Amino acid sequence: MLFNKQTLQTLQTAQRDWETGALQRALERYPERRAVFTTQSGVPVERVYTPLDTPELDYMRDLGLPGEYPYTRGVHATGTRGKLWTMRMFAGFGTAEETNQRYRYLLEQGNMGLSVAFDLPTLMGYDSDAPEALGEFGRCGVAVSSLRDMEILFDGIPLGDVTTSMTINSPAAIIWAFYIAAAEKQGVPMERLQGTLQNDILKEYTAQKEFIFPPEPSMRLVTDTVAFGSAHLPLWNTISISGYHIREAGSTAVQELAFTLADGMEYVRWALRRGLAVDDFAPRLSFFFNLHNDFFEEIAKLRAARRIWAREMRETFGAKNPRSWLMRFHTQTAGVTLTAQQPEVNLVRVALQALAGVLGGTQSLHTNSMDEALALPSEQAVTLAMRTQQVIAEESGVVNTIDPLGGSYYVEALTNQTEKAVYDYFKRIADMGGVLPAINAGYFQQEIAEASYRQQVEVDRGERVIVGVNRYISAEKPAISILQMDPEGYRRQMARLERLRLERDGAAVQAALERVRAACAGDENVMPALIAAAKAGATLGEMTDVMRAVFGVYHEPAFV
């Protein structure tokens, strides 16, 4: 312990004297604004924090030094004094051509890695010309229906030199196959590819709802990608276990962390049951967290996340390689906090959220653009979002020392409270039989729904202030430019798909799809068959339809 009993007793006496003296006189003159202060997750916040709030803190056990177990203070020994976080802006809209131009622009502005946003039809495994895709082409991301689309998306961008993150889940294995095949056409072998496949299907059932297949075959596909990546793509992160969408659905910070870590450990269990050695795949698992408005709670969440994951990987799963203990994560500022009212205020929100991510030790960061509550980001808005990161990195001074808030009585107490609350959730999930039984029972979904409802009630009552929405309201309409997509983009995409189907070798495509069907129906890894089908000219929708026929389609039950 950092403090002996005598020191704590002396401090306890001094604090009591302060409460009955200086504090009481101040309260008589300046009453506090609220009876109870809490974090956004509802954790009570005390007036002042002292060593009395962390009396059992053991420095080496609970904090350690940067780059050393339990990694509370960061996974790199030099923090941001050596290498800055990756500034990775999420982007995608309309056609592959339009998004390719945005990627080139972002790289020119200092973006360090690419992050692909796909449109809804792609996320759901439909080709752009499918009836189900009507009206949704390119609206929330880029449309990718074939290997040709993937080639155009990265035209002129050397895939051996950039890292690429792809936010795709149910059809993740197919999209990854397109990417691997596109890289091969550039002359880049898969062992050189660096990037991340989100591939986190469990959070789809609890939060984002972009699922296709039932949980068990979906988990089989995820495990196939983990096994294939471990064998052939040593630099690739095969899963980005995501709390971001859990938080966007309305969860608290504690729920986000608990459910994300529980999902992560479930992926580890599936890989172990497949026969993989934990140290062969665990170093390539990564995470993705939300950065919300409660500054210190977000920092505490990220610090607790590293400590919990390191402990569980070492003590529960027996990982021996220290790289298996490291939690590496990307963060993104909270889209759900952006407001259509007074959108320029979003710049302030994003700056504070991004600063929390940096102080919390993120390895990669996306900053949302001020206009995203109105439309996909304009070039001006995305540049300002990028500049926000660059100001933090180059002008603020927060990168000059490692974990500058480490040792803060408040931050350490909040980190400990967050950790304890996460383990309480772990116990409840275990008592239900594990992650999949808890999902099937609607437990995660109900917890998130109730938290979301409580937060909205607080907003409606004015107990939770949203600047420009329920306080400091302005009647002035926002006057900012809105991104306009190429109106000819949809026509070009339809023509490209039609041309693909006319020019490809139909017999070769059918043979490749049959190989995909056999792989899905059997127990061989599906990735080689998917890559072969991508090269033969099979489309996303065709491969997904084969999987639907074998695996079935998931229909979420009603939960009461």
C-alpha positions as CSV (number, residue, x, y, z in Angstrom):
1,M,0.0,0.0,0.0
2,L,1.1,3.6,-0.7
3,F,-0.1,4.9,2.6
4,N,0.4,3.5,6.1
5,K,-2.4,3.3,8.6
6,Q,-1.1,6.2,10.7
7,T,-1.0,8.5,7.7
8,L,-4.6,7.5,6.7
9,Q,-5.9,8.0,10.3
10,T,-4.3,11.5,10.4
11,L,-5.8,12.3,7.0
12,Q,-9.2,11.1,8.2
13,T,-9.1,13.4,11.2
14,A,-8.1,16.3,9.0
15,Q,-10.9,15.6,6.5
16,R,-13.5,15.5,9.3
17,D,-12.2,18.9,10.6
18,W,-12.4,20.3,7.1
19,E,-16.0,19.1,6.6
20,T,-17.2,20.6,9.9
21,G,-15.2,23.8,9.4
22,A,-14.2,25.3,6.1
23,L,-16.6,23.2,4.0
24,Q,-19.6,24.0,6.3
25,R,-18.9,27.7,6.2
26,A,-18.6,27.6,2.4
27,L,-21.9,25.6,2.0
28,E,-23.7,28.2,4.1
29,R,-22.5,30.9,1.7
30,Y,-22.5,29.0,-1.6
31,P,-24.9,26.0,-1.5
32,E,-24.0,23.3,-4.0
33,R,-25.8,23.2,-7.3
34,R,-27.1,19.7,-6.8
35,A,-27.8,17.4,-3.9
36,V,-25.9,14.5,-5.6
37,F,-23.3,14.6,-8.3
38,T,-22.7,11.4,-10.4
39,T,-20.9,10.3,-13.5
40,Q,-22.9,9.7,-16.6
41,S,-23.0,6.0,-15.6
42,G,-24.6,7.0,-12.2
43,V,-21.5,6.5,-10.1
44,P,-21.6,9.0,-7.2
45,V,-18.9,11.6,-7.3
46,E,-17.5,12.8,-4.0
47,R,-16.7,16.4,-3.2
48,V,-13.0,15.7,-2.9
49,Y,-10.8,12.6,-3.3
50,T,-7.8,11.8,-1.1
51,P,-5.8,8.6,-0.3
52,L,-8.8,7.6,1.9
53,D,-10.6,6.7,-1.4
54,T,-7.8,4.3,-2.5
55,P,-6.6,2.9,0.8
56,E,-5.7,-0.5,-0.6
57,L,-3.9,0.8,-3.7
58,D,-0.8,-1.2,-4.4
59,Y,1.3,0.6,-6.9
60,M,3.0,-2.3,-8.6
61,R,0.0,-4.6,-8.5
62,D,-2.6,-2.0,-9.6
63,L,-0.7,0.6,-11.7
64,G,2.9,-0.5,-12.5
65,L,5.0,1.4,-15.0
66,P,4.1,2.2,-18.6
67,G,4.6,-0.7,-20.9
68,E,4.5,-3.2,-18.0
69,Y,1.9,-5.5,-16.5
70,P,-0.9,-4.7,-15.6
71,Y,-0.7,-1.8,-18.3
72,T,-3.0,0.5,-16.3
73,R,-0.6,3.3,-17.3
74,G,-0.4,2.3,-21.0
75,V,0.9,-0.5,-23.2
76,H,3.9,1.5,-24.5
77,A,6.9,2.3,-22.3
78,T,7.3,5.7,-24.0
79,G,3.6,6.5,-24.3
80,T,3.1,9.3,-26.8
81,R,6.6,10.7,-26.2
82,G,7.8,8.2,-28.8
83,K,5.0,7.4,-31.3
84,L,1.8,9.3,-31.5
85,W,-1.5,7.5,-31.7
86,T,-2.7,6.6,-35.3
87,M,-4.9,9.4,-36.6
88,R,-7.4,7.2,-38.4
89,M,-10.5,9.0,-39.8
90,F,-13.5,6.8,-40.6
91,A,-14.8,7.6,-44.1
92,G,-17.0,6.2,-46.9
93,F,-19.9,7.4,-49.0
94,G,-21.4,6.8,-52.4
95,T,-19.3,4.9,-54.9
96,A,-15.8,3.5,-54.5
97,E,-14.5,6.3,-56.8
98,E,-15.9,9.0,-54.5
99,T,-14.5,7.4,-51.4
100,N,-11.1,6.8,-53.0
101,Q,-10.9,10.6,-53.5
102,R,-11.8,11.2,-49.9
103,Y,-9.1,8.7,-48.8
104,R,-6.5,10.5,-50.9
105,Y,-7.5,13.8,-49.5
106,L,-7.3,12.6,-45.9
107,L,-3.8,11.1,-46.4
108,E,-2.7,14.5,-47.8
109,Q,-4.1,16.2,-44.6
110,G,-2.0,14.0,-42.3
111,N,-4.3,10.9,-41.8
112,M,-2.1,8.0,-40.7
113,G,-4.4,5.1,-41.6
114,L,-7.6,4.4,-43.5
115,S,-10.9,3.3,-42.0
116,V,-13.7,2.1,-44.3
117,A,-17.4,2.9,-43.6
118,F,-19.6,0.6,-45.7
119,D,-23.2,1.4,-46.8
120,L,-26.1,-0.5,-45.3
121,P,-26.6,-2.9,-48.1
122,T,-23.0,-4.0,-47.9
123,L,-23.2,-4.3,-44.1
124,M,-26.2,-6.6,-44.6
125,G,-24.6,-8.7,-47.4
126,Y,-26.6,-7.3,-50.4
127,D,-25.4,-6.2,-53.7
128,S,-26.1,-2.6,-54.7
129,D,-28.7,-3.7,-57.2
130,A,-30.6,-6.1,-54.9
131,P,-34.3,-5.1,-54.2
132,E,-33.5,-4.9,-50.5
133,A,-30.8,-2.2,-51.2
134,L,-33.2,0.2,-53.0
135,G,-32.8,3.7,-51.6
136,E,-29.8,2.9,-49.4
137,F,-27.0,3.0,-51.9
138,G,-24.0,4.9,-50.5
139,R,-25.9,6.7,-47.8
140,C,-24.0,5.8,-44.7
141,G,-20.8,4.5,-46.3
142,V,-19.3,3.2,-49.5
143,A,-20.9,0.4,-51.6
144,V,-18.7,-2.6,-52.2
145,S,-20.4,-5.5,-54.1
146,S,-17.4,-7.1,-55.8
147,L,-13.7,-7.4,-56.0
148,R,-13.8,-4.7,-58.7
149,D,-15.3,-2.2,-56.2
150,M,-12.5,-3.0,-53.7
151,E,-9.9,-2.4,-56.3
152,I,-11.3,1.0,-57.2
153,L,-11.7,1.9,-53.5
154,F,-7.9,1.6,-53.0
155,D,-6.8,2.6,-56.5
156,G,-3.4,4.4,-56.2
157,I,-3.2,3.6,-52.5
158,P,-0.4,1.0,-51.9
159,L,-1.9,-1.6,-49.6
160,G,1.5,-2.8,-48.5
161,D,2.2,0.6,-47.0
162,V,-1.0,1.6,-45.2
163,T,-3.0,0.1,-42.4
164,T,-6.7,-0.3,-43.2
165,S,-9.6,-0.8,-40.7
166,M,-12.9,-2.1,-42.0
167,T,-16.1,-1.7,-40.1
168,I,-17.9,-4.8,-41.3
169,N,-19.4,-7.6,-39.2
170,S,-21.8,-10.3,-40.6
171,P,-20.2,-10.4,-44.1
172,A,-16.8,-9.6,-42.7
173,A,-15.1,-12.7,-44.0
174,I,-16.3,-11.9,-47.6
175,I,-15.2,-8.3,-47.5
176,W,-11.8,-9.4,-46.1
177,A,-11.5,-11.9,-49.0
178,F,-12.1,-9.0,-51.5
179,Y,-9.4,-6.9,-49.7
180,I,-6.9,-9.8,-49.7
181,A,-7.6,-10.4,-53.4
182,A,-7.3,-6.7,-54.3
183,A,-3.9,-6.6,-52.5
184,E,-2.7,-9.6,-54.4
185,K,-3.6,-7.8,-57.6
186,Q,-1.4,-4.9,-56.4
187,G,1.4,-7.4,-55.9
188,V,1.1,-7.3,-52.1
189,P,1.1,-10.8,-50.4
190,M,-1.2,-11.3,-47.5
191,E,1.6,-11.7,-45.0
192,R,2.5,-8.0,-45.5
193,L,-1.0,-6.6,-45.0
194,Q,-1.7,-4.6,-41.9
195,G,-5.1,-3.5,-40.6
196,T,-8.1,-4.5,-38.7
197,L,-11.4,-6.3,-39.4
198,Q,-14.1,-5.3,-37.0
199,N,-15.7,-8.7,-37.3
200,D,-17.4,-8.4,-33.9
201,I,-20.7,-10.2,-34.4
202,L,-21.7,-10.5,-30.7
203,K,-22.3,-6.8,-30.3
204,E,-24.6,-6.9,-33.4
205,Y,-27.0,-9.1,-31.5
206,T,-26.9,-6.8,-28.4
207,A,-26.7,-3.3,-30.0
208,Q,-26.2,-2.5,-33.7
209,K,-28.5,-5.2,-35.0
210,E,-26.8,-5.7,-38.4
211,F,-26.8,-9.4,-38.1
212,I,-27.6,-11.9,-40.8
213,F,-26.9,-15.5,-39.6
214,P,-27.7,-17.0,-36.2
215,P,-25.1,-16.6,-33.4
216,E,-23.5,-20.1,-33.6
217,P,-22.6,-20.1,-37.3
218,S,-21.7,-16.4,-37.1
219,M,-19.2,-17.3,-34.3
220,R,-17.9,-20.1,-36.5
221,L,-17.1,-17.6,-39.3
222,V,-15.3,-15.3,-36.8
223,T,-13.3,-18.2,-35.6
224,D,-12.4,-19.1,-39.1
225,T,-11.0,-15.6,-39.7
226,V,-9.0,-15.7,-36.5
227,A,-7.5,-19.1,-37.5
228,F,-6.8,-18.0,-41.0
229,G,-5.2,-14.7,-39.9
230,S,-3.0,-16.4,-37.3
231,A,-1.7,-18.7,-40.1
232,H,-1.4,-16.3,-43.0
233,L,-1.7,-12.6,-42.0
234,P,0.6,-12.2,-38.9
235,L,0.2,-8.3,-39.0
236,W,-3.6,-8.3,-39.2
237,N,-6.0,-7.8,-36.3
238,T,-8.8,-10.3,-37.1
239,I,-11.3,-8.9,-34.6
240,S,-11.8,-5.4,-33.2
241,I,-14.0,-6.1,-30.2
242,S,-16.3,-3.1,-30.2
243,G,-17.9,-1.3,-27.3
244,Y,-18.5,1.7,-29.5
245,H,-21.9,0.6,-30.8
246,I,-22.9,-0.7,-27.4
247,R,-22.4,2.8,-26.0
248,E,-24.1,4.4,-29.0
249,A,-27.2,2.2,-28.3
250,G,-27.5,3.9,-24.9
251,S,-25.4,1.9,-22.5
252,T,-23.4,3.4,-19.6
253,A,-19.6,3.4,-19.6
254,V,-19.6,0.5,-17.2
255,Q,-21.9,-1.6,-19.4
256,E,-19.9,-0.7,-22.5
257,L,-16.7,-2.0,-20.9
258,A,-18.3,-5.1,-19.2
259,F,-20.1,-6.3,-22.3
260,T,-17.2,-5.6,-24.6
261,L,-14.7,-7.5,-22.4
262,A,-17.2,-10.4,-21.9
263,D,-17.5,-10.6,-25.7
264,G,-13.7,-10.5,-26.1
265,M,-13.3,-13.4,-23.7
266,E,-16.0,-15.4,-25.5
267,Y,-14.0,-15.0,-28.8
268,V,-11.0,-16.3,-26.9
269,R,-12.9,-19.4,-25.7
270,W,-14.2,-20.2,-29.2
271,A,-10.6,-20.0,-30.6
272,L,-9.3,-22.2,-27.9
273,R,-12.0,-24.8,-28.6
274,R,-10.9,-24.7,-32.2
275,G,-7.5,-25.9,-31.0
276,L,-5.6,-22.6,-31.4
277,A,-3.0,-21.8,-28.8
278,V,-3.8,-18.6,-27.0
279,D,-0.5,-16.9,-27.7
280,D,-0.8,-17.6,-31.4
281,F,-3.9,-15.4,-31.8
282,A,-4.4,-13.2,-28.7
283,P,-1.7,-10.6,-29.7
284,R,-3.7,-9.8,-32.8
285,L,-7.0,-9.1,-31.0
286,S,-7.9,-5.4,-30.7
287,F,-10.6,-3.3,-29.2
288,F,-12.7,-0.3,-30.1
289,F,-14.2,2.0,-27.5
290,N,-16.5,5.1,-27.4
291,L,-15.4,8.4,-26.0
292,H,-18.4,10.1,-24.4
293,N,-18.8,13.4,-22.6
294,D,-17.9,12.5,-19.0
295,F,-14.2,13.4,-19.2
296,F,-12.8,11.5,-16.2
297,E,-15.1,8.5,-16.5
298,E,-13.9,7.9,-20.0
299,I,-10.3,8.0,-18.9
300,A,-11.0,5.7,-16.0
301,K,-12.8,3.3,-18.3
302,L,-9.8,3.0,-20.6
303,R,-7.4,2.5,-17.8
304,A,-9.6,-0.2,-16.2
305,A,-10.0,-1.9,-19.5
306,R,-6.2,-2.5,-19.9
307,R,-5.9,-3.8,-16.4
308,I,-8.8,-6.2,-16.6
309,W,-7.8,-7.6,-20.0
310,A,-4.2,-8.1,-18.9
311,R,-5.3,-10.0,-15.7
312,E,-7.8,-12.2,-17.5
313,M,-5.5,-13.1,-20.3
314,R,-2.7,-14.0,-18.0
315,E,-4.6,-15.6,-15.1
316,T,-7.8,-17.0,-16.6
317,F,-6.6,-18.0,-20.1
318,G,-2.9,-18.8,-19.2
319,A,-1.3,-16.6,-21.9
320,K,2.5,-16.6,-21.5
321,N,3.4,-14.1,-24.1
322,P,3.3,-10.5,-22.7
323,R,1.9,-9.3,-26.0
324,S,-1.2,-11.5,-25.4
325,W,-1.8,-9.4,-22.2
326,L,-1.8,-6.1,-24.0
327,M,-5.1,-4.4,-24.8
328,R,-4.6,-2.4,-27.9
329,F,-7.6,-0.2,-28.9
330,H,-9.0,2.3,-31.3
331,T,-11.3,5.0,-30.0
332,Q,-13.9,7.3,-31.6
333,T,-15.6,10.3,-30.3
334,A,-19.3,9.7,-29.5
335,G,-21.6,10.1,-32.5
336,V,-24.7,10.0,-30.3
337,T,-23.6,13.2,-28.6
338,L,-23.5,15.2,-31.8
339,T,-26.5,17.6,-32.1
340,A,-28.2,19.0,-35.2
341,Q,-28.8,22.2,-33.2
342,Q,-25.8,24.5,-33.1
343,P,-23.6,22.0,-34.9
344,E,-20.5,24.1,-34.4
345,V,-20.7,23.3,-30.6
346,N,-19.9,19.7,-31.7
347,L,-16.3,20.8,-32.3
348,V,-16.0,21.5,-28.5
349,R,-17.6,18.2,-27.6
350,V,-15.3,16.3,-30.0
351,A,-12.2,18.1,-28.7
352,L,-12.9,17.2,-25.1
353,Q,-13.8,13.6,-26.0
354,A,-10.6,13.2,-28.1
355,L,-8.5,14.6,-25.2
356,A,-10.0,12.0,-22.9
357,G,-9.0,9.3,-25.4
358,V,-5.4,10.6,-25.5
359,L,-5.1,10.9,-21.7
360,G,-6.6,7.4,-21.5
361,G,-3.9,6.0,-23.6
362,T,-5.5,5.2,-26.9
363,Q,-3.4,3.8,-29.8
364,S,-5.7,5.0,-32.6
365,L,-8.3,7.8,-32.8
366,H,-11.1,9.0,-35.0
367,T,-12.7,12.4,-34.3
368,N,-16.2,12.9,-35.5
369,S,-17.1,15.9,-37.7
370,M,-19.3,18.7,-36.6
371,D,-22.0,18.1,-39.3
372,E,-22.6,14.4,-38.8
373,A,-26.0,14.9,-37.1
374,L,-27.1,16.4,-40.4
375,A,-25.2,14.4,-43.1
376,L,-22.1,12.6,-44.0
377,P,-19.1,14.9,-43.3
378,S,-18.2,17.6,-45.7
379,E,-14.5,18.1,-46.7
380,Q,-14.3,21.2,-44.5
381,A,-15.8,19.5,-41.5
382,V,-13.6,16.4,-41.7
383,T,-10.6,18.6,-42.0
384,L,-11.5,20.5,-38.8
385,A,-12.0,17.1,-37.1
386,M,-8.5,16.0,-38.2
387,R,-7.0,19.3,-37.1
388,T,-8.5,18.7,-33.6
389,Q,-6.3,15.7,-33.2
390,Q,-3.3,17.6,-34.6
391,V,-3.7,20.5,-32.1
392,I,-3.9,18.0,-29.2
393,A,-0.8,16.2,-30.5
394,E,1.3,19.3,-31.4
395,E,0.1,22.2,-29.2
396,S,-1.4,21.0,-26.0
397,G,1.6,19.5,-24.3
398,V,-0.4,16.5,-23.0
399,V,1.8,14.1,-25.1
400,N,5.0,15.2,-23.2
401,T,4.5,12.8,-20.2
402,I,3.1,9.4,-19.9
403,D,-0.3,8.9,-18.2
404,P,-0.3,12.4,-16.6
405,L,-3.5,11.7,-14.6
406,G,-2.0,8.5,-13.1
407,G,-2.0,8.9,-9.3
408,S,-4.9,11.3,-9.3
409,Y,-7.0,10.3,-6.3
410,Y,-10.2,10.8,-8.3
411,V,-9.0,9.0,-11.4
412,E,-7.6,6.0,-9.4
413,A,-10.7,5.7,-7.3
414,L,-12.9,5.9,-10.4
415,T,-10.8,3.3,-12.2
416,N,-11.2,0.9,-9.2
417,Q,-14.9,1.5,-9.0
418,T,-15.3,0.9,-12.8
419,E,-13.3,-2.3,-12.5
420,K,-15.4,-3.6,-9.6
421,A,-18.6,-2.8,-11.4
422,V,-17.4,-4.7,-14.5
423,Y,-16.6,-7.8,-12.5
424,D,-20.1,-7.6,-11.0
425,Y,-21.5,-7.8,-14.6
426,F,-19.1,-10.7,-15.3
427,K,-20.6,-12.6,-12.4
428,R,-24.2,-12.0,-13.6
429,I,-23.3,-13.1,-17.1
430,A,-21.6,-16.3,-15.8
431,D,-24.6,-17.1,-13.6
432,M,-26.7,-17.0,-16.8
433,G,-24.4,-19.6,-18.5
434,G,-22.2,-17.2,-20.5
435,V,-22.4,-14.7,-23.2
436,L,-24.5,-16.5,-25.8
437,P,-27.2,-17.6,-23.3
438,A,-27.3,-14.0,-21.9
439,I,-27.8,-12.7,-25.4
440,N,-30.4,-15.3,-26.2
441,A,-32.2,-14.3,-23.0
442,G,-32.1,-10.6,-24.0
443,Y,-30.1,-9.7,-20.9
444,F,-27.6,-7.4,-22.6
445,Q,-30.3,-5.9,-24.7
446,Q,-32.5,-5.1,-21.7
447,E,-29.7,-3.6,-19.7
448,I,-28.8,-1.3,-22.6
449,A,-32.5,-0.3,-23.2
450,E,-33.1,0.5,-19.6
451,A,-29.9,2.6,-19.4
452,S,-30.9,4.5,-22.6
453,Y,-34.3,5.2,-21.3
454,R,-33.0,6.6,-18.0
455,Q,-30.6,8.9,-19.8
456,Q,-33.4,10.2,-22.1
457,V,-35.7,10.8,-19.2
458,E,-32.9,12.9,-17.6
459,V,-32.5,14.9,-20.8
460,D,-36.3,15.5,-21.0
461,R,-36.4,16.6,-17.4
462,G,-33.4,18.9,-17.9
463,E,-31.4,17.0,-15.3
464,R,-28.8,16.1,-18.0
465,V,-27.9,19.3,-19.9
466,I,-27.4,19.1,-23.6
467,V,-26.1,22.5,-24.7
468,G,-28.3,23.9,-27.5
469,V,-30.9,21.2,-27.1
470,N,-32.5,21.6,-23.6
471,R,-30.5,24.7,-22.4
472,Y,-28.8,27.6,-24.2
473,I,-31.2,27.2,-27.1
474,S,-30.9,29.3,-30.2
475,A,-33.6,29.8,-32.9
476,E,-30.9,30.5,-35.5
477,K,-30.8,27.8,-38.2
478,P,-27.4,26.1,-38.9
479,A,-25.7,27.5,-41.9
480,I,-23.1,24.9,-42.9
481,S,-22.4,23.2,-46.2
482,I,-23.7,19.7,-46.6
483,L,-21.9,16.9,-48.5
484,Q,-23.5,16.2,-51.9
485,M,-22.8,12.8,-53.5
486,D,-22.4,12.4,-57.2
487,P,-25.9,11.9,-58.6
488,E,-24.5,9.7,-61.3
489,G,-22.8,7.3,-58.8
490,Y,-25.7,4.9,-58.5
491,R,-26.0,4.6,-62.3
492,R,-22.3,3.8,-62.5
493,Q,-22.5,1.2,-59.8
494,M,-25.4,-0.5,-61.5
495,A,-23.6,-0.5,-64.9
496,R,-20.4,-2.0,-63.2
497,L,-22.4,-4.8,-61.7
498,E,-24.1,-5.6,-64.9
499,R,-20.8,-5.6,-66.8
500,L,-19.2,-7.9,-64.2
501,R,-22.0,-10.5,-64.6
502,L,-21.8,-10.4,-68.4
503,E,-18.0,-10.6,-68.7
504,R,-17.1,-13.1,-66.0
505,D,-16.8,-16.9,-66.5
506,G,-20.2,-18.1,-65.3
507,A,-19.1,-21.7,-64.9
508,A,-16.1,-20.7,-62.8
509,V,-18.3,-18.5,-60.6
510,Q,-20.7,-21.4,-60.0
511,A,-17.9,-23.8,-59.2
512,A,-16.4,-21.2,-56.7
513,L,-19.8,-20.7,-55.0
514,E,-20.2,-24.5,-54.7
515,R,-16.9,-24.6,-53.0
516,V,-18.1,-21.9,-50.6
517,R,-21.3,-23.9,-49.9
518,A,-19.3,-27.1,-49.2
519,A,-16.9,-25.2,-46.8
520,C,-19.9,-23.7,-44.9
521,A,-21.7,-27.1,-44.7
522,G,-18.5,-28.8,-43.6
523,D,-15.8,-28.0,-41.1
524,E,-13.0,-26.6,-43.3
525,N,-12.0,-23.0,-43.0
526,V,-14.2,-20.8,-45.3
527,M,-11.5,-18.2,-46.1
528,P,-9.7,-20.0,-48.9
529,A,-13.1,-20.7,-50.6
530,L,-14.2,-17.1,-50.2
531,I,-10.9,-15.7,-51.6
532,A,-11.2,-18.0,-54.6
533,A,-14.8,-16.9,-55.2
534,A,-13.8,-13.2,-55.0
535,K,-11.1,-13.8,-57.6
536,A,-13.6,-15.7,-59.9
537,G,-15.9,-12.7,-59.9
538,A,-18.6,-13.8,-57.4
539,T,-20.4,-10.9,-55.7
540,L,-21.0,-10.1,-52.1
541,G,-24.7,-10.9,-52.4
542,E,-24.1,-14.2,-54.2
543,M,-21.6,-15.4,-51.5
544,T,-23.9,-14.2,-48.7
545,D,-26.9,-16.0,-50.3
546,V,-24.9,-19.3,-50.2
547,M,-24.2,-18.7,-46.5
548,R,-27.9,-17.9,-45.9
549,A,-28.9,-21.1,-47.5
550,V,-26.5,-23.1,-45.3
551,F,-26.7,-21.2,-42.0
552,G,-30.2,-19.8,-42.0
553,V,-31.2,-16.2,-41.1
554,Y,-31.5,-14.9,-37.6
555,H,-34.7,-13.3,-36.4
556,E,-34.4,-11.6,-33.1
557,P,-37.1,-12.7,-30.6
558,A,-39.2,-10.2,-28.8
559,F,-38.0,-9.6,-25.2
560,V,-40.3,-8.6,-22.5
